[in-house]
Amino acid sequence: MFFLRKNENRIHKMKRNVSAIVLFLLLSLFLNFTVAAAHYTFLQQGIAEEVVRFHVLANSDSEEDQAVKYLVRDAILTWIADEMQDAKEEPQSEQTERAAILQFLSENLSKLEENANRILEEQGKSYSAQAEIAWCYFPDRTYGSYTFPAGWYQALRIRLGEAAGQNWWCLLYPALCFSDCLHAAISDNGQTKLEENLTVEEYQLLLKNPSQWKIAFRWADFLN
């Protein structure tokens, strides 16, 4: 009887230890995930502070409205490229390039709307365009060898009519849109600016090669 009780106590103690280890493993996984997710968000926010995106929302998913969306996109990008080229010839301020572009866009929202509405009128559309600088949520998006993580980014947003159709987006700064609207290939200059403006970890995240974040636990101390 004594040996039976002793074995029962030992089995009970083993079960208790196993339960504790399983609980600790689950807690470890949760902490690892929480820390990694927080660091991922921190890196995404760092990237967002160095870029400006461009977002065009179509009136609807009809073939006609989707085609108009691309015409508006091309007109807006052409106008911005021409105007920014002229701006480069003016004396440079102490602002960062990103801040200067955001200021330029903010000061010219009415002109951007005029260009968009001109296309809509030419295409016989009864709805109008609205331009704004806004923080928008973007899903993961790959441009060439770069994948921008999902999250909130500041963007020039053009809403067409009900803005209920599929949207289109690209990277306005560094200048991706100007290099290749169809294939979204980042120019050499754009790549250089990204590498210069981002931290090593942020840049690695764009290349889908983020650093590994681990929490070290002292298993021996726990088991003892």
Residue frames as a rotation matrix with the C-alpha (Angstrom) as fourth column:
MET 1
0.561 0.828 0.000 0.00
0.828 -0.561 0.000 0.00
0.000 0.000 -1.000 0.00
PHE 2
0.387 -0.523 -0.760 2.85
0.207 -0.754 0.624 2.36
-0.899 -0.398 -0.184 0.86
PHE 3
-0.675 -0.700 0.234 4.46
0.337 -0.010 0.942 1.77
-0.657 0.714 0.242 -2.55
LEU 4
-0.134 0.712 0.689 1.12
0.984 0.016 0.176 2.33
0.114 0.702 -0.703 -4.32
ARG 5
0.778 0.438 -0.451 0.68
0.534 -0.839 0.106 5.67
-0.332 -0.323 -0.886 -2.61
LYS 6
0.000 -0.879 -0.477 4.23
0.098 -0.475 0.875 6.63
-0.995 -0.047 0.087 -3.39
ASN 7
-0.702 -0.213 0.680 3.75
0.648 0.206 0.733 5.77
-0.296 0.955 -0.006 -7.07
GLU 8
0.299 0.898 0.322 0.48
0.948 -0.319 0.009 7.69
0.111 0.303 -0.947 -7.14
ASN 9
0.650 -0.128 -0.749 2.16
0.269 -0.883 0.384 10.74
-0.711 -0.451 -0.540 -5.64
ARG 10
-0.449 -0.893 -0.037 4.98
0.197 -0.139 0.970 10.46
-0.871 0.429 0.239 -8.16
ILE 11
-0.467 0.359 0.808 2.55
0.884 0.171 0.435 10.16
0.018 0.918 -0.397 -11.09
HIS 12
0.636 0.752 -0.172 0.53
0.765 -0.644 0.012 13.09
-0.101 -0.139 -0.985 -9.76
LYS 13
0.308 -0.623 -0.719 3.70
0.108 -0.728 0.677 15.17
-0.945 -0.286 -0.157 -9.42
MET 14
-0.694 -0.564 0.448 4.76
0.458 0.135 0.879 14.25
-0.556 0.814 0.165 -12.99
LYS 15
-0.008 0.784 0.620 1.37
0.987 -0.094 0.132 15.25
0.161 0.613 -0.773 -14.38
ARG 16
0.746 0.280 -0.604 1.59
0.480 -0.855 0.196 18.52
-0.461 -0.436 -0.773 -12.49
ASN 17
-0.153 -0.909 -0.388 5.06
0.089 -0.404 0.911 19.19
-0.984 0.105 0.143 -13.91
VAL 18
-0.638 -0.026 0.770 3.94
0.742 0.246 0.623 18.32
-0.205 0.969 -0.137 -17.45
SER 19
0.436 0.881 0.185 0.95
0.898 -0.440 -0.019 20.66
0.065 0.175 -0.983 -17.13
ALA 20
0.578 -0.294 -0.761 3.22
0.203 -0.852 0.483 23.44
-0.790 -0.434 -0.433 -15.88
ILE 21
-0.536 -0.838 0.103 5.65
0.254 -0.044 0.966 22.89
-0.805 0.544 0.237 -18.78
VAL 22
-0.335 0.504 0.796 2.84
0.939 0.112 0.324 22.92
0.074 0.856 -0.511 -21.35
LEU 23
0.721 0.628 -0.292 1.44
0.667 -0.744 0.047 26.10
-0.187 -0.228 -0.955 -19.81
PHE 24
0.215 -0.740 -0.637 4.88
0.073 -0.638 0.766 27.70
-0.974 -0.211 -0.084 -19.89
LEU 25
-0.668 -0.436 0.603 5.37
0.579 0.206 0.789 26.70
-0.468 0.876 0.115 -23.52
LEU 26
0.145 0.818 0.557 2.04
0.970 -0.230 0.085 28.26
0.198 0.527 -0.826 -24.48
LEU 27
0.783 0.094 -0.615 2.93
0.354 -0.880 0.317 31.42
-0.511 -0.466 -0.722 -22.57
SER 28
-0.235 -0.959 -0.161 6.33
0.216 -0.213 0.953 31.52
-0.948 0.189 0.257 -24.28
LEU 29
-0.522 0.113 0.846 4.72
0.850 0.149 0.505 31.22
-0.069 0.982 -0.174 -27.72
PHE 30
0.578 0.812 0.077 2.25
0.812 -0.582 0.042 33.96
0.079 0.038 -0.996 -26.86
LEU 31
0.555 -0.441 -0.705 5.00
0.154 -0.779 0.608 36.30
-0.817 -0.446 -0.364 -25.65
ASN 32
-0.536 -0.774 0.336 7.11
0.443 0.081 0.893 35.55
-0.719 0.628 0.299 -28.74
PHE 33
-0.188 0.565 0.803 4.18
0.964 -0.050 0.261 36.33
0.187 0.823 -0.536 -31.01
THR 34
0.766 0.542 -0.345 3.27
0.618 -0.768 0.166 39.51
-0.175 -0.341 -0.924 -29.09
VAL 35
0.205 -0.788 -0.580 6.82
0.101 -0.573 0.813 40.87
-0.974 -0.225 -0.038 -29.15
ALA 36
-0.661 -0.458 0.595 7.33
0.587 0.179 0.790 39.95
-0.468 0.871 0.151 -32.82
ALA 37
0.139 0.810 0.570 4.00
0.969 -0.230 0.090 41.55
0.204 0.540 -0.817 -33.80
ALA 38
0.785 0.125 -0.607 4.82
0.377 -0.874 0.308 44.72
-0.492 -0.470 -0.733 -31.85
HIS 39
-0.190 -0.940 -0.282 8.26
0.111 -0.306 0.945 44.98
-0.976 0.148 0.162 -33.44
TYR 40
-0.503 0.113 0.857 6.77
0.851 0.238 0.469 44.33
-0.151 0.965 -0.216 -36.90
THR 41
0.594 0.794 0.132 4.29
0.801 -0.598 -0.004 47.17
0.076 0.109 -0.991 -36.35
PHE 42
0.516 -0.500 -0.696 7.12
0.159 -0.742 0.651 49.42
-0.842 -0.447 -0.303 -35.14
LEU 43
-0.583 -0.774 0.250 9.10
0.355 0.034 0.934 48.73
-0.731 0.633 0.255 -38.34
GLN 44
-0.164 0.612 0.773 6.04
0.981 0.021 0.192 49.25
0.101 0.790 -0.604 -40.55
GLN 45
0.802 0.474 -0.363 5.41
0.538 -0.837 0.097 52.62
-0.258 -0.273 -0.927 -38.91
GLY 46
0.044 -0.884 -0.466 9.04
0.102 -0.460 0.882 53.57
-0.994 -0.086 0.070 -39.49
ILE 47
-0.671 -0.216 0.709 8.67
0.680 0.203 0.705 52.74
-0.296 0.955 0.011 -43.19
ALA 48
0.275 0.902 0.331 5.39
0.957 -0.289 -0.010 54.69
0.087 0.320 -0.944 -43.38
GLU 49
0.636 -0.059 -0.770 7.13
0.318 -0.889 0.331 57.81
-0.704 -0.455 -0.546 -42.09
GLU 50
-0.363 -0.884 -0.296 9.50
-0.048 -0.299 0.953 57.77
-0.931 0.360 0.066 -45.08
VAL 51
-0.872 0.086 0.482 7.11
0.485 0.291 0.825 57.18
-0.070 0.953 -0.296 -47.99
VAL 52
-0.405 0.826 -0.393 4.02
-0.590 -0.564 -0.578 58.68
-0.699 -0.002 0.715 -49.62
ARG 53
-0.722 0.200 0.663 1.54
0.479 0.836 0.269 56.44
-0.500 0.511 -0.699 -51.41
PHE 54
-0.752 0.480 -0.452 -1.02
-0.653 -0.635 0.413 57.14
-0.089 0.606 0.791 -54.13
HIS 55
-0.746 0.577 0.332 -4.55
0.372 0.775 -0.511 55.74
-0.552 -0.258 -0.793 -53.98
VAL 56
-0.743 0.563 -0.361 -7.29
-0.660 -0.529 0.533 55.97
0.109 0.635 0.765 -56.62
LEU 57
-0.670 0.603 0.434 -10.74
0.159 0.687 -0.709 54.57
-0.725 -0.406 -0.556 -55.83
ALA 58
-0.934 0.342 0.105 -13.04
0.097 -0.041 0.994 53.88
0.344 0.939 0.005 -58.77
ASN 59
-0.446 0.857 0.258 -16.72
-0.879 -0.473 0.052 54.78
0.167 -0.204 0.965 -58.70
SER 60
0.599 0.638 0.485 -17.71
-0.671 0.730 -0.131 51.14
-0.437 -0.247 0.865 -59.19
ASP 61
-0.266 -0.689 0.674 -16.45
-0.156 0.721 0.675 47.82
-0.951 0.075 -0.299 -60.49
SER 62
0.810 0.554 0.194 -18.06
0.123 0.162 -0.979 48.28
-0.574 0.817 0.063 -63.89
GLU 63
0.190 -0.771 0.608 -15.66
0.946 0.309 0.095 47.91
-0.261 0.557 0.788 -66.80
GLU 64
0.404 0.043 0.914 -16.26
0.556 -0.805 -0.208 51.51
0.726 0.592 -0.349 -67.82
ASP 65
0.944 -0.019 0.328 -15.62
-0.255 -0.674 0.694 52.97
0.208 -0.739 -0.641 -64.36
GLN 66
0.624 -0.768 0.144 -12.50
0.383 0.461 0.801 50.88
-0.682 -0.444 0.581 -63.95
ALA 67
0.147 -0.552 0.821 -11.15
0.973 -0.067 -0.219 52.13
0.176 0.831 0.528 -67.29
VAL 68
0.649 0.154 0.745 -11.86
0.133 -0.987 0.088 55.74
0.749 0.042 -0.662 -66.23
LYS 69
0.945 -0.318 -0.071 -9.94
0.062 -0.037 0.997 55.11
-0.320 -0.947 -0.015 -63.01
TYR 70
0.202 -0.929 0.309 -6.77
0.829 0.330 0.452 54.41
-0.522 0.165 0.837 -65.00
LEU 71
0.175 -0.085 0.981 -7.27
0.743 -0.642 -0.188 57.46
0.646 0.762 -0.049 -67.20
VAL 72
0.907 0.173 0.384 -7.53
-0.115 -0.775 0.621 59.61
0.405 -0.607 -0.683 -64.08
ARG 73
0.723 -0.689 -0.036 -4.46
0.377 0.352 0.857 57.93
-0.578 -0.633 0.515 -62.62
ASP 74
0.032 -0.749 0.662 -2.40
0.999 0.050 0.008 58.67
-0.040 0.661 0.750 -65.73
ALA 75
0.396 0.185 0.899 -3.57
0.408 -0.913 0.008 62.30
0.823 0.363 -0.437 -65.88
ILE 76
0.992 -0.007 0.125 -2.76
-0.115 -0.431 0.895 62.89
0.048 -0.902 -0.429 -62.20
LEU 77
0.508 -0.857 0.088 0.67
0.577 0.415 0.703 61.28
-0.639 -0.307 0.705 -62.41
THR 78
0.054 -0.462 0.885 1.56
0.939 -0.278 -0.203 63.23
0.340 0.842 0.418 -65.55
TRP 79
0.649 0.255 0.716 0.52
0.099 -0.962 0.253 66.50
0.754 -0.094 -0.650 -63.94
ILE 80
0.951 -0.308 0.000 2.45
-0.019 -0.060 0.998 65.77
-0.307 -0.950 -0.063 -60.72
ALA 81
0.303 -0.888 0.347 5.57
0.860 0.412 0.302 64.73
-0.411 0.206 0.888 -62.63
ASP 82
0.131 -0.207 0.970 5.52
0.726 -0.645 -0.236 67.93
0.675 0.735 0.065 -64.73
GLU 83
0.780 0.259 0.570 4.87
-0.123 -0.829 0.545 70.19
0.614 -0.495 -0.615 -61.75
MET 84
0.870 -0.492 -0.033 7.46
0.182 0.258 0.949 68.51
-0.459 -0.831 0.314 -59.54
GLN 85
0.180 -0.819 0.545 10.04
0.983 0.140 -0.116 68.87
0.019 0.557 0.830 -62.29
ASP 86
0.270 -0.009 0.963 9.41
0.282 -0.955 -0.088 72.62
0.921 0.295 -0.255 -62.34
ALA 87
0.962 0.152 0.227 9.58
-0.167 -0.328 0.930 72.70
0.215 -0.932 -0.291 -58.54
LYS 88
0.606 -0.791 -0.082 13.06
0.746 0.530 0.403 71.15
-0.276 -0.305 0.911 -58.60
GLU 89
-0.037 -0.625 0.780 14.35
0.798 -0.488 -0.353 74.20
0.602 0.609 0.516 -60.45
GLU 90
0.627 0.317 0.711 13.23
-0.140 -0.853 0.503 76.49
0.766 -0.415 -0.491 -57.63
PRO 91
-0.365 -0.780 0.508 15.39
-0.674 -0.154 -0.722 77.19
0.642 -0.606 -0.470 -54.52
GLN 92
-0.089 0.294 -0.952 15.26
0.328 0.911 0.251 74.23
0.940 -0.290 -0.178 -52.16
SER 93
0.472 0.308 0.826 13.86
-0.662 -0.495 0.563 74.65
0.582 -0.812 -0.029 -48.66
GLU 94
-0.571 -0.710 0.412 15.15
-0.793 0.348 -0.500 72.95
0.212 -0.612 -0.762 -45.53
GLN 95
0.398 0.789 0.468 12.24
-0.829 0.528 -0.185 70.50
-0.393 -0.314 0.864 -45.60
THR 96
-0.519 -0.432 0.737 12.81
-0.084 0.884 0.459 66.84
-0.850 0.176 -0.496 -46.27
GLU 97
-0.938 0.157 -0.309 11.77
-0.311 0.011 0.950 65.69
0.153 0.987 0.038 -49.74
ARG 98
-0.603 0.752 -0.267 8.85
0.730 0.655 0.196 63.78
0.323 -0.077 -0.943 -48.30
ALA 99
-0.219 0.508 -0.833 7.59
0.662 -0.549 -0.509 66.80
-0.716 -0.664 -0.216 -46.35
ALA 100
-0.697 -0.100 -0.710 8.01
-0.340 -0.825 0.451 69.02
-0.631 0.556 0.541 -49.41
ILE 101
-0.911 0.382 -0.156 5.99
0.028 0.435 0.900 66.62
0.411 0.816 -0.407 -51.57
LEU 102
-0.365 0.810 -0.460 3.21
0.931 0.325 -0.167 66.37
0.014 -0.489 -0.872 -48.99
GLN 103
-0.306 0.208 -0.929 3.08
0.265 -0.918 -0.293 70.15
-0.914 -0.336 0.226 -48.75
PHE 104
-0.895 -0.071 -0.441 3.03
-0.387 -0.371 0.844 70.48
-0.224 0.926 0.304 -52.54
LEU 105
-0.753 0.642 -0.142 0.19
0.440 0.653 0.617 67.97
0.488 0.402 -0.774 -52.81
SER 106
-0.266 0.662 -0.700 -1.78
0.885 -0.120 -0.450 69.61
-0.382 -0.740 -0.554 -49.99
GLU 107
-0.427 0.026 -0.904 -1.47
-0.043 -0.999 -0.009 73.03
-0.903 0.035 0.428 -51.63
ASN 108
-0.745 0.063 -0.664 -2.61
-0.661 -0.202 0.723 71.68
-0.089 0.977 0.192 -55.00
LEU 109
-0.711 0.529 0.463 -5.54
0.291 0.821 -0.491 69.44
-0.640 -0.214 -0.738 -54.09
SER 110
0.266 0.860 -0.434 -7.94
-0.141 -0.411 -0.901 71.67
-0.954 0.301 0.012 -56.02
LYS 111
-0.017 -0.355 -0.935 -5.77
-0.971 -0.217 0.100 71.43
-0.239 0.909 -0.340 -59.15
LEU 112
-0.943 -0.293 0.161 -5.58
-0.270 0.951 0.150 67.66
-0.197 0.098 -0.975 -58.78
GLU 113
-0.269 0.932 0.244 -9.37
0.325 0.326 -0.888 67.55
-0.907 -0.160 -0.391 -58.59
GLU 114
0.300 0.345 -0.890 -9.60
-0.623 -0.636 -0.456 69.77
-0.723 0.691 0.024 -61.68
ASN 115
-0.540 -0.589 -0.601 -7.41
-0.841 0.350 0.413 67.37
-0.033 0.728 -0.685 -63.65
ALA 116
-0.910 0.248 0.334 -9.42
0.166 0.952 -0.256 64.37
-0.381 -0.177 -0.907 -62.49
ASN 117
-0.003 0.986 -0.165 -12.75
0.173 -0.162 -0.972 66.07
-0.985 -0.031 -0.170 -63.20
ARG 118
-0.072 -0.095 -0.993 -11.55
-0.877 -0.468 0.108 67.05
-0.475 0.879 -0.049 -66.67
ILE 119
-0.928 -0.285 -0.238 -11.07
-0.362 0.837 0.410 63.35
0.083 0.467 -0.880 -67.48
LEU 120
-0.644 0.747 0.167 -14.45
0.438 0.538 -0.720 62.46
-0.627 -0.390 -0.674 -65.98
GLU 121
0.135 0.692 -0.709 -16.13
-0.313 -0.649 -0.693 65.16
-0.940 0.315 0.129 -68.06
GLU 122
-0.403 -0.374 -0.835 -14.37
-0.901 0.004 0.433 64.00
-0.159 0.927 -0.339 -71.23
GLN 123
-0.988 -0.007 -0.155 -15.63
-0.030 0.988 0.150 60.48
0.153 0.153 -0.976 -70.53
GLY 124
-0.346 0.934 0.086 -19.18
-0.322 -0.204 0.924 61.70
0.881 0.292 0.372 -70.01
LYS 125
-0.454 0.146 -0.879 -19.33
0.734 0.620 -0.277 60.85
0.504 -0.771 -0.388 -66.32
SER 126
0.372 0.708 0.600 -21.83
0.133 -0.681 0.720 62.60
0.919 -0.188 -0.347 -64.08
TYR 127
0.848 -0.099 -0.521 -19.89
0.530 0.095 0.843 62.01
-0.034 -0.991 0.133 -60.87
SER 128
0.703 -0.609 0.367 -16.91
-0.437 -0.778 -0.452 64.06
0.561 0.157 -0.813 -59.68
ALA 129
0.169 -0.769 -0.616 -13.53
0.538 0.596 -0.596 63.52
0.826 -0.231 0.515 -58.03
GLN 130
0.939 0.021 0.342 -12.38
-0.268 -0.578 0.771 64.36
0.214 -0.816 -0.537 -54.53
ALA 131
0.177 -0.954 -0.243 -8.67
0.247 0.282 -0.927 64.67
0.953 0.104 0.286 -53.66
GLU 132
0.862 0.066 0.502 -7.26
-0.445 -0.374 0.814 64.52
0.242 -0.925 -0.293 -50.16
ILE 133
-0.349 -0.916 -0.197 -4.16
-0.450 0.348 -0.822 63.69
0.822 -0.198 -0.534 -48.15
ALA 134
0.572 0.652 0.498 -5.15
-0.780 0.244 0.576 60.96
0.254 -0.718 0.648 -45.71
TRP 135
-0.608 -0.633 0.480 -3.86
-0.745 0.663 -0.070 58.09
-0.274 -0.400 -0.875 -43.66
CYS 136
0.410 0.733 -0.543 -5.07
-0.879 0.477 -0.019 54.95
0.245 0.485 0.839 -45.43
TYR 137
0.159 -0.314 0.936 -4.78
-0.469 0.810 0.352 51.27
-0.869 -0.495 -0.019 -44.59
PHE 138
0.228 -0.180 -0.957 -2.98
-0.944 0.198 -0.263 49.29
0.236 0.964 -0.124 -47.29
PRO 139
0.947 0.022 0.320 -2.61
-0.106 0.963 0.248 45.50
-0.303 -0.269 0.914 -47.52
ASP 140
-0.003 -0.965 0.262 0.75
0.180 0.257 0.950 43.89
-0.984 0.050 0.173 -48.29
ARG 141
0.949 0.278 -0.149 1.87
-0.075 -0.260 -0.963 45.13
-0.307 0.925 -0.226 -51.69
THR 142
0.161 -0.925 0.345 4.87
0.575 0.372 0.728 44.07
-0.802 0.081 0.592 -53.77
TYR 143
0.912 -0.058 -0.406 6.68
-0.335 -0.675 -0.658 46.48
-0.236 0.736 -0.635 -56.09
GLY 144
0.330 -0.828 -0.453 9.47
-0.619 0.172 -0.766 44.68
0.712 0.533 -0.456 -57.90
SER 145
-0.251 -0.530 -0.810 11.71
0.294 0.755 -0.586 43.17
0.922 -0.385 -0.034 -55.22
TYR 146
-0.947 -0.074 0.314 10.13
-0.242 -0.479 -0.843 45.22
0.213 -0.874 0.436 -52.40
THR 147
-0.183 0.919 -0.350 7.11
0.599 0.387 0.701 44.15
0.780 -0.081 -0.621 -50.37
PHE 148
-0.674 0.018 0.739 5.57
-0.435 -0.818 -0.376 46.92
0.597 -0.575 0.559 -48.30
PRO 149
-0.877 0.299 -0.376 3.95
0.468 0.710 -0.527 45.50
0.109 -0.638 -0.762 -45.16
ALA 150
0.023 0.977 0.212 0.28
0.637 -0.178 0.750 45.99
0.771 0.118 -0.626 -44.46
GLY 151
-0.329 -0.090 -0.940 -0.53
0.884 -0.379 -0.274 48.98
-0.332 -0.921 0.204 -42.30
TRP 152
0.735 0.621 -0.270 -1.39
0.546 -0.780 -0.307 52.68
-0.401 0.078 -0.913 -42.27
TYR 153
-0.449 -0.846 0.289 0.36
0.858 -0.317 0.405 55.01
-0.251 0.430 0.868 -44.71
GLN 154
-0.003 0.381 -0.924 -0.07
-0.023 -0.924 -0.381 58.66
-1.000 0.020 0.012 -45.62
ALA 155
-0.525 -0.099 0.845 -1.32
0.752 0.411 0.515 58.90
-0.399 0.906 -0.141 -49.17
LEU 156
-0.741 0.418 -0.526 -2.72
-0.600 -0.763 0.240 61.12
-0.301 0.494 0.816 -51.87
ARG 157
-0.634 0.597 0.492 -6.20
0.493 0.802 -0.338 59.67
-0.596 0.029 -0.802 -52.26
ILE 158
-0.810 0.435 -0.395 -8.45
-0.587 -0.587 0.557 60.36
0.011 0.683 0.731 -55.24
ARG 159
-0.565 0.720 0.403 -12.05
0.275 0.625 -0.730 59.27
-0.778 -0.301 -0.552 -54.72
LEU 160
-0.946 0.261 -0.191 -14.15
-0.266 -0.294 0.918 59.00
0.184 0.920 0.347 -57.88
GLY 161
-0.161 0.980 -0.118 -17.91
-0.437 0.037 0.899 59.27
0.885 0.196 0.422 -57.40
GLU 162
0.806 0.564 0.177 -19.10
-0.437 0.367 0.821 56.69
0.398 -0.739 0.543 -54.87
ALA 163
-0.184 -0.973 0.142 -15.55
-0.918 0.119 -0.378 55.30
0.351 -0.200 -0.915 -54.56
ALA 164
0.416 0.484 0.770 -17.12
-0.742 0.670 -0.020 51.84
-0.525 -0.563 0.638 -54.26
GLY 165
0.922 -0.060 -0.383 -15.06
-0.254 0.654 -0.713 50.04
0.293 0.754 0.588 -56.89
GLN 166
0.614 -0.776 -0.144 -11.70
0.785 0.582 0.213 48.29
-0.082 -0.244 0.966 -56.86
ASN 167
0.890 -0.314 -0.329 -8.89
-0.235 -0.937 0.259 50.68
-0.390 -0.153 -0.908 -56.10
TRP 168
0.619 -0.770 0.151 -5.39
0.548 0.286 -0.786 51.20
0.563 0.570 0.599 -57.47
TRP 169
0.937 -0.340 -0.082 -2.30
-0.158 -0.620 0.769 52.27
-0.312 -0.707 -0.634 -55.58
CYS 170
0.504 -0.863 0.036 1.41
0.548 0.287 -0.786 52.80
0.668 0.415 0.617 -55.96
LEU 171
0.222 -0.541 -0.811 4.31
0.858 -0.288 0.426 54.46
-0.464 -0.791 0.400 -54.19
LEU 172
0.901 0.188 0.391 4.39
0.367 -0.812 -0.455 58.17
0.232 0.553 -0.800 -54.98
TYR 173
0.379 -0.844 0.380 7.55
-0.718 -0.527 -0.455 58.86
0.584 -0.100 -0.805 -52.98
PRO 174
-0.448 -0.784 -0.430 10.22
-0.249 -0.353 0.902 57.70
-0.859 0.511 -0.037 -53.52
ALA 175
-0.018 0.555 -0.831 9.13
-0.898 -0.375 -0.231 58.05
-0.440 0.742 0.506 -57.14
LEU 176
-0.644 -0.081 0.760 7.87
0.115 0.973 0.201 54.63
-0.756 0.217 -0.617 -58.14
CYS 177
0.344 0.921 0.183 4.76
0.369 0.047 -0.928 55.69
-0.863 0.387 -0.324 -60.04
PHE 178
0.555 -0.128 -0.822 6.72
-0.607 -0.738 -0.295 57.82
-0.569 0.662 -0.487 -62.47
SER 179
-0.479 -0.877 -0.029 9.06
-0.675 0.347 0.651 55.00
-0.561 0.331 -0.758 -63.51
ASP 180
-0.897 0.203 -0.392 6.54
-0.158 0.683 0.714 52.40
0.413 0.702 -0.580 -64.58
CYS 181
-0.355 0.845 0.400 2.81
-0.933 -0.291 -0.214 52.68
-0.064 -0.449 0.891 -63.92
LEU 182
0.436 0.608 -0.663 2.02
-0.705 0.689 0.167 49.25
0.559 0.395 0.729 -65.33
HIS 183
0.355 -0.381 -0.854 4.72
0.272 0.916 -0.295 47.15
0.894 -0.127 0.429 -63.72
ALA 184
0.936 0.086 0.341 5.55
-0.264 -0.468 0.844 49.30
0.232 -0.880 -0.415 -60.68
ALA 185
0.431 -0.871 -0.235 9.32
0.803 0.489 -0.340 48.90
0.412 -0.042 0.910 -60.97
ILE 186
0.843 -0.159 -0.514 11.17
0.252 -0.728 0.638 51.07
-0.475 -0.667 -0.573 -58.48
SER 187
0.805 -0.571 0.160 13.80
-0.099 -0.396 -0.913 53.23
0.584 0.719 -0.376 -60.15
ASP 188
0.040 -0.891 -0.452 17.45
0.734 0.333 -0.592 53.09
0.679 -0.308 0.667 -59.10
ASN 189
-0.614 -0.232 0.754 17.05
-0.174 -0.892 -0.417 56.52
0.770 -0.387 0.507 -57.55
GLY 190
0.372 0.848 0.376 13.99
-0.680 -0.026 0.733 55.33
0.632 -0.529 0.567 -55.61
GLN 191
0.694 -0.187 -0.695 15.86
0.406 0.899 0.163 52.28
0.594 -0.395 0.701 -54.34
THR 192
-0.396 -0.916 0.060 18.76
0.524 -0.280 -0.805 54.46
0.754 -0.287 0.591 -53.21
LYS 193
-0.379 0.327 0.866 16.43
-0.578 -0.814 0.055 56.80
0.723 -0.479 0.497 -51.33
LEU 194
0.722 0.673 -0.159 14.70
-0.333 0.541 0.772 53.89
0.606 -0.505 0.615 -49.61
GLU 195
0.405 -0.649 -0.644 17.99
0.697 0.675 -0.242 52.40
0.592 -0.351 0.725 -48.48
GLU 196
-0.597 -0.675 0.434 19.26
0.285 -0.684 -0.672 55.79
0.750 -0.278 0.601 -47.28
ASN 197
-0.316 0.564 0.763 16.08
-0.656 -0.711 0.254 56.78
0.686 -0.420 0.594 -45.41
LEU 198
0.741 0.654 -0.155 15.24
-0.383 0.600 0.702 53.47
0.552 -0.461 0.695 -43.74
THR 199
0.181 -0.652 0.736 16.98
-0.879 0.229 0.419 51.63
-0.442 -0.722 -0.532 -40.95
VAL 200
-0.755 -0.543 -0.366 18.65
-0.648 0.702 0.295 48.31
0.097 0.460 -0.882 -41.74
GLU 201
-0.791 0.501 0.351 15.77
0.223 0.770 -0.597 46.35
-0.569 -0.394 -0.721 -40.19
GLU 202
0.160 0.884 -0.440 13.12
-0.263 -0.391 -0.882 48.39
-0.951 0.257 0.170 -42.02
TYR 203
-0.038 -0.251 -0.967 14.91
-0.990 -0.124 0.071 47.86
-0.138 0.960 -0.243 -45.31
GLN 204
-0.948 -0.317 0.021 15.25
-0.315 0.947 0.065 44.11
-0.040 0.055 -0.998 -44.63
LEU 205
-0.387 0.886 0.256 11.52
0.114 0.321 -0.940 43.94
-0.915 -0.335 -0.226 -43.95
LEU 206
0.301 0.461 -0.835 10.86
-0.739 -0.441 -0.510 45.39
-0.603 0.770 0.208 -47.42
LEU 207
-0.319 -0.537 -0.781 13.03
-0.899 0.433 0.070 42.63
0.301 0.724 -0.621 -48.86
LYS 208
0.708 0.665 -0.237 11.04
-0.509 0.713 0.483 40.00
0.490 -0.221 0.843 -46.93
ASN 209
0.115 -0.740 -0.662 14.10
0.433 0.637 -0.637 39.30
0.894 -0.214 0.394 -44.80
PRO 210
0.575 0.147 0.805 13.29
-0.518 -0.696 0.497 40.69
0.633 -0.703 -0.325 -41.35
SER 211
-0.581 -0.796 0.171 15.56
-0.598 0.275 -0.753 39.95
0.552 -0.539 -0.636 -38.44
GLN 212
0.005 0.544 -0.839 14.52
0.364 0.780 0.508 37.12
0.931 -0.308 -0.194 -36.16
TRP 213
-0.238 0.003 0.971 13.23
-0.759 -0.625 -0.184 38.28
0.606 -0.781 0.151 -32.81
LYS 214
0.052 0.168 -0.984 13.49
0.297 0.939 0.176 35.77
0.954 -0.301 -0.001 -30.00
ILE 215
0.476 0.087 0.875 12.95
-0.787 -0.403 0.468 35.72
0.393 -0.911 -0.124 -26.28
ALA 216
-0.371 -0.689 -0.622 15.50
-0.220 0.716 -0.663 33.68
0.902 -0.109 -0.417 -24.38
PHE 217
0.663 0.600 0.448 14.18
-0.629 0.122 0.768 31.60
0.406 -0.791 0.458 -21.51
ARG 218
-0.499 -0.839 0.218 16.22
-0.812 0.365 -0.456 29.81
0.303 -0.405 -0.863 -18.87
TRP 219
0.360 0.696 -0.621 14.65
-0.468 0.711 0.526 26.37
0.807 0.101 0.581 -19.01
ALA 220
-0.326 -0.558 -0.763 17.08
0.355 0.676 -0.646 24.91
0.876 -0.482 -0.022 -16.51
ASP 221
-0.951 -0.023 0.309 16.08
-0.249 -0.537 -0.806 27.39
0.184 -0.843 0.505 -13.82
PHE 222
-0.115 0.992 0.047 12.41
-0.944 -0.124 0.305 26.66
0.308 -0.009 0.951 -14.46
LEU 223
0.344 0.251 -0.904 12.80
-0.215 0.959 0.185 22.90
0.914 0.131 0.384 -14.31
ASN 224
-0.626 -0.617 -0.477 14.85
0.361 0.314 -0.878 23.09
0.692 -0.722 0.026 -11.13
